[in-house]
Each structure stands twice: as C-alpha cells, then as structure tokens.
C-alpha cells in the first residue's frame, strides 16, 4: 500500500477518535503522521495500537454505559440479577450506589412492592 494512502486512511480513522484521554494522543499521532515520523504505517497497526493503549479505558466506559442503562423490563428477576452481576463484575462502584442502581432497574411493579417492605436487603447478594 502506498504511504500516502495509508496516512489518509489512518487520518480518517483518527477523525472518529474524540474526547477524553485519547484526544491528546490522537493529536500527537496526527502531528507525527504529518511529519512522517509516525510508528504506525498501516491501519491494522493503528487499531492494535489503540486497543493496547486504551483497551482498559474503553472496556470500563462500556461497562459504565451498560450499568447506566440496565433495566429488568419483562425479564425474570433471575435473568436481571445475572445480567446485573455480569455488568458489575470487576467494577469499581461502591456498594450503596450499586444497590441504588439495582433497585432503579427493577420493573415498576416490583419497585412499588418494595415501598411496603419493612427491612430491605442491604447487599446485592441479599437482593
């Protein structure tokens, strides 16, 4: 592949990299590409480099988004609990916010019944 084509492709891919920690890294890489000093020569290398450098950050962001949007809806309680456990596994959230999010994700009928319970569970395991 021609070097100019590779640089154009890499710049196009990097145009989708926005915000947060990766913005400064992207700008630095684009500067190096412009000066032909980059260690990345083909697009596949770029994807590998991004994954190696930011894979953990991307995974944590994905888990946060999953936790933010998880809801029981029409699923059984067991299915909801299993998904909630999978999403929170390895998460750095503290117990109280997790329990609050767990309760918020329960379907409305269960939430209404919980208002009548005297001693609510205090851990995710008890829920």
C-alpha positions in Angstrom: 0.0 0.0 0.0 1.2 3.4 -0.9 2.3 5.5 2.1 0.1 8.5 1.3 -3.0 6.2 1.1 -2.1 4.6 4.4 -1.7 8.0 6.0 -5.0 9.2 4.6 -6.8 6.1 5.9 -5.2 6.5 9.3 -6.2 10.1 9.5 -9.7 9.2 8.5 -9.9 6.6 11.3 -8.5 9.0 13.8 -11.1 11.6 12.9 -13.6 9.4 14.8 -11.4 9.4 17.9 -12.8 12.2 20.0 -12.8 13.5 23.6 -11.2 12.5 26.9 -7.8 10.9 27.2 -7.5 9.8 23.6 -7.8 13.4 22.1 -4.2 14.4 23.1 -2.9 11.0 21.9 -4.7 11.4 18.6 -3.4 14.9 18.0 0.1 13.8 18.7 -0.2 10.9 16.3 -1.6 13.1 13.6 1.3 15.6 14.0 3.7 12.7 13.6 1.9 11.4 10.6 2.1 14.9 9.0 5.9 15.0 9.6 6.2 11.3 8.5 7.6 10.4 11.9 4.8 8.0 13.0 5.5 4.5 14.1 2.1 3.5 12.6 2.3 2.7 8.9 -0.9 0.7 8.2 -4.4 0.9 9.5 -4.3 -2.5 11.2 -1.3 -1.4 13.2 -3.3 1.6 14.3 -6.2 -0.5 15.6 -3.8 -2.7 17.5 -2.1 0.4 19.0 -5.4 1.9 20.1 -6.6 -1.3 21.6 -3.3 -1.8 23.5 -3.2 1.8 24.8 -6.8 2.4 25.6 -8.5 -1.1 25.8 -9.0 -1.0 29.5 -10.4 2.5 29.4 -12.8 1.6 26.6 -14.0 -1.5 28.5 -14.6 0.5 31.7 -16.6 3.1 29.7 -18.6 0.3 28.1 -19.4 -1.2 31.5 -20.4 2.2 32.9 -22.8 2.7 30.0 -24.2 -0.8 30.5 -24.8 -0.1 34.2 -26.4 3.2 33.4 -28.9 1.6 31.0 -29.6 -1.8 32.5 -33.3 -2.5 33.4 -35.3 -5.6 34.2 -38.2 -4.8 31.9 -40.1 -8.0 31.2 -37.3 -10.4 32.2 -37.4 -12.6 35.3 -35.7 -11.4 38.4 -33.1 -14.2 38.0 -32.3 -13.0 34.5 -32.0 -9.4 35.6 -29.8 -10.4 38.6 -27.5 -12.4 36.3 -27.1 -9.6 33.9 -26.5 -7.1 36.7 -23.8 -9.3 38.2 -22.1 -9.6 34.8 -22.2 -5.9 34.2 -20.8 -5.1 37.7 -18.1 -7.7 37.8 -14.8 -6.0 38.2 -16.5 -2.7 38.6 -15.1 -0.1 41.0 -18.6 1.1 42.1 -19.2 1.1 45.9 -22.0 -1.0 47.4 -24.5 1.8 48.1 -24.6 3.2 44.5 -24.8 -0.3 43.1 -27.8 -1.2 45.3 -29.5 2.1 44.3 -28.9 1.4 40.6 -30.1 -2.2 41.0 -33.4 -1.1 42.6 -33.9 1.6 39.9 -33.5 -1.0 37.2 -36.2 -3.3 38.7 -39.6 -3.2 36.9 -42.2 -0.7 38.3 -44.4 -3.4 39.9 -41.5 -4.7 42.0 -40.5 -1.2 42.9 -44.0 -0.4 44.2 -44.0 -3.6 46.3 -40.6 -2.6 47.8 -42.2 0.5 49.2 -44.2 -1.8 51.5 -41.3 -3.9 52.8 -40.1 -3.1 56.3 -36.5 -4.4 56.2 -35.0 -4.0 52.7 -31.9 -6.1 51.9 -28.6 -4.2 52.4 -26.3 -6.1 49.9 -26.6 -7.1 46.2 -26.4 -10.7 47.3 -29.4 -10.3 49.6 -31.4 -8.8 46.8 
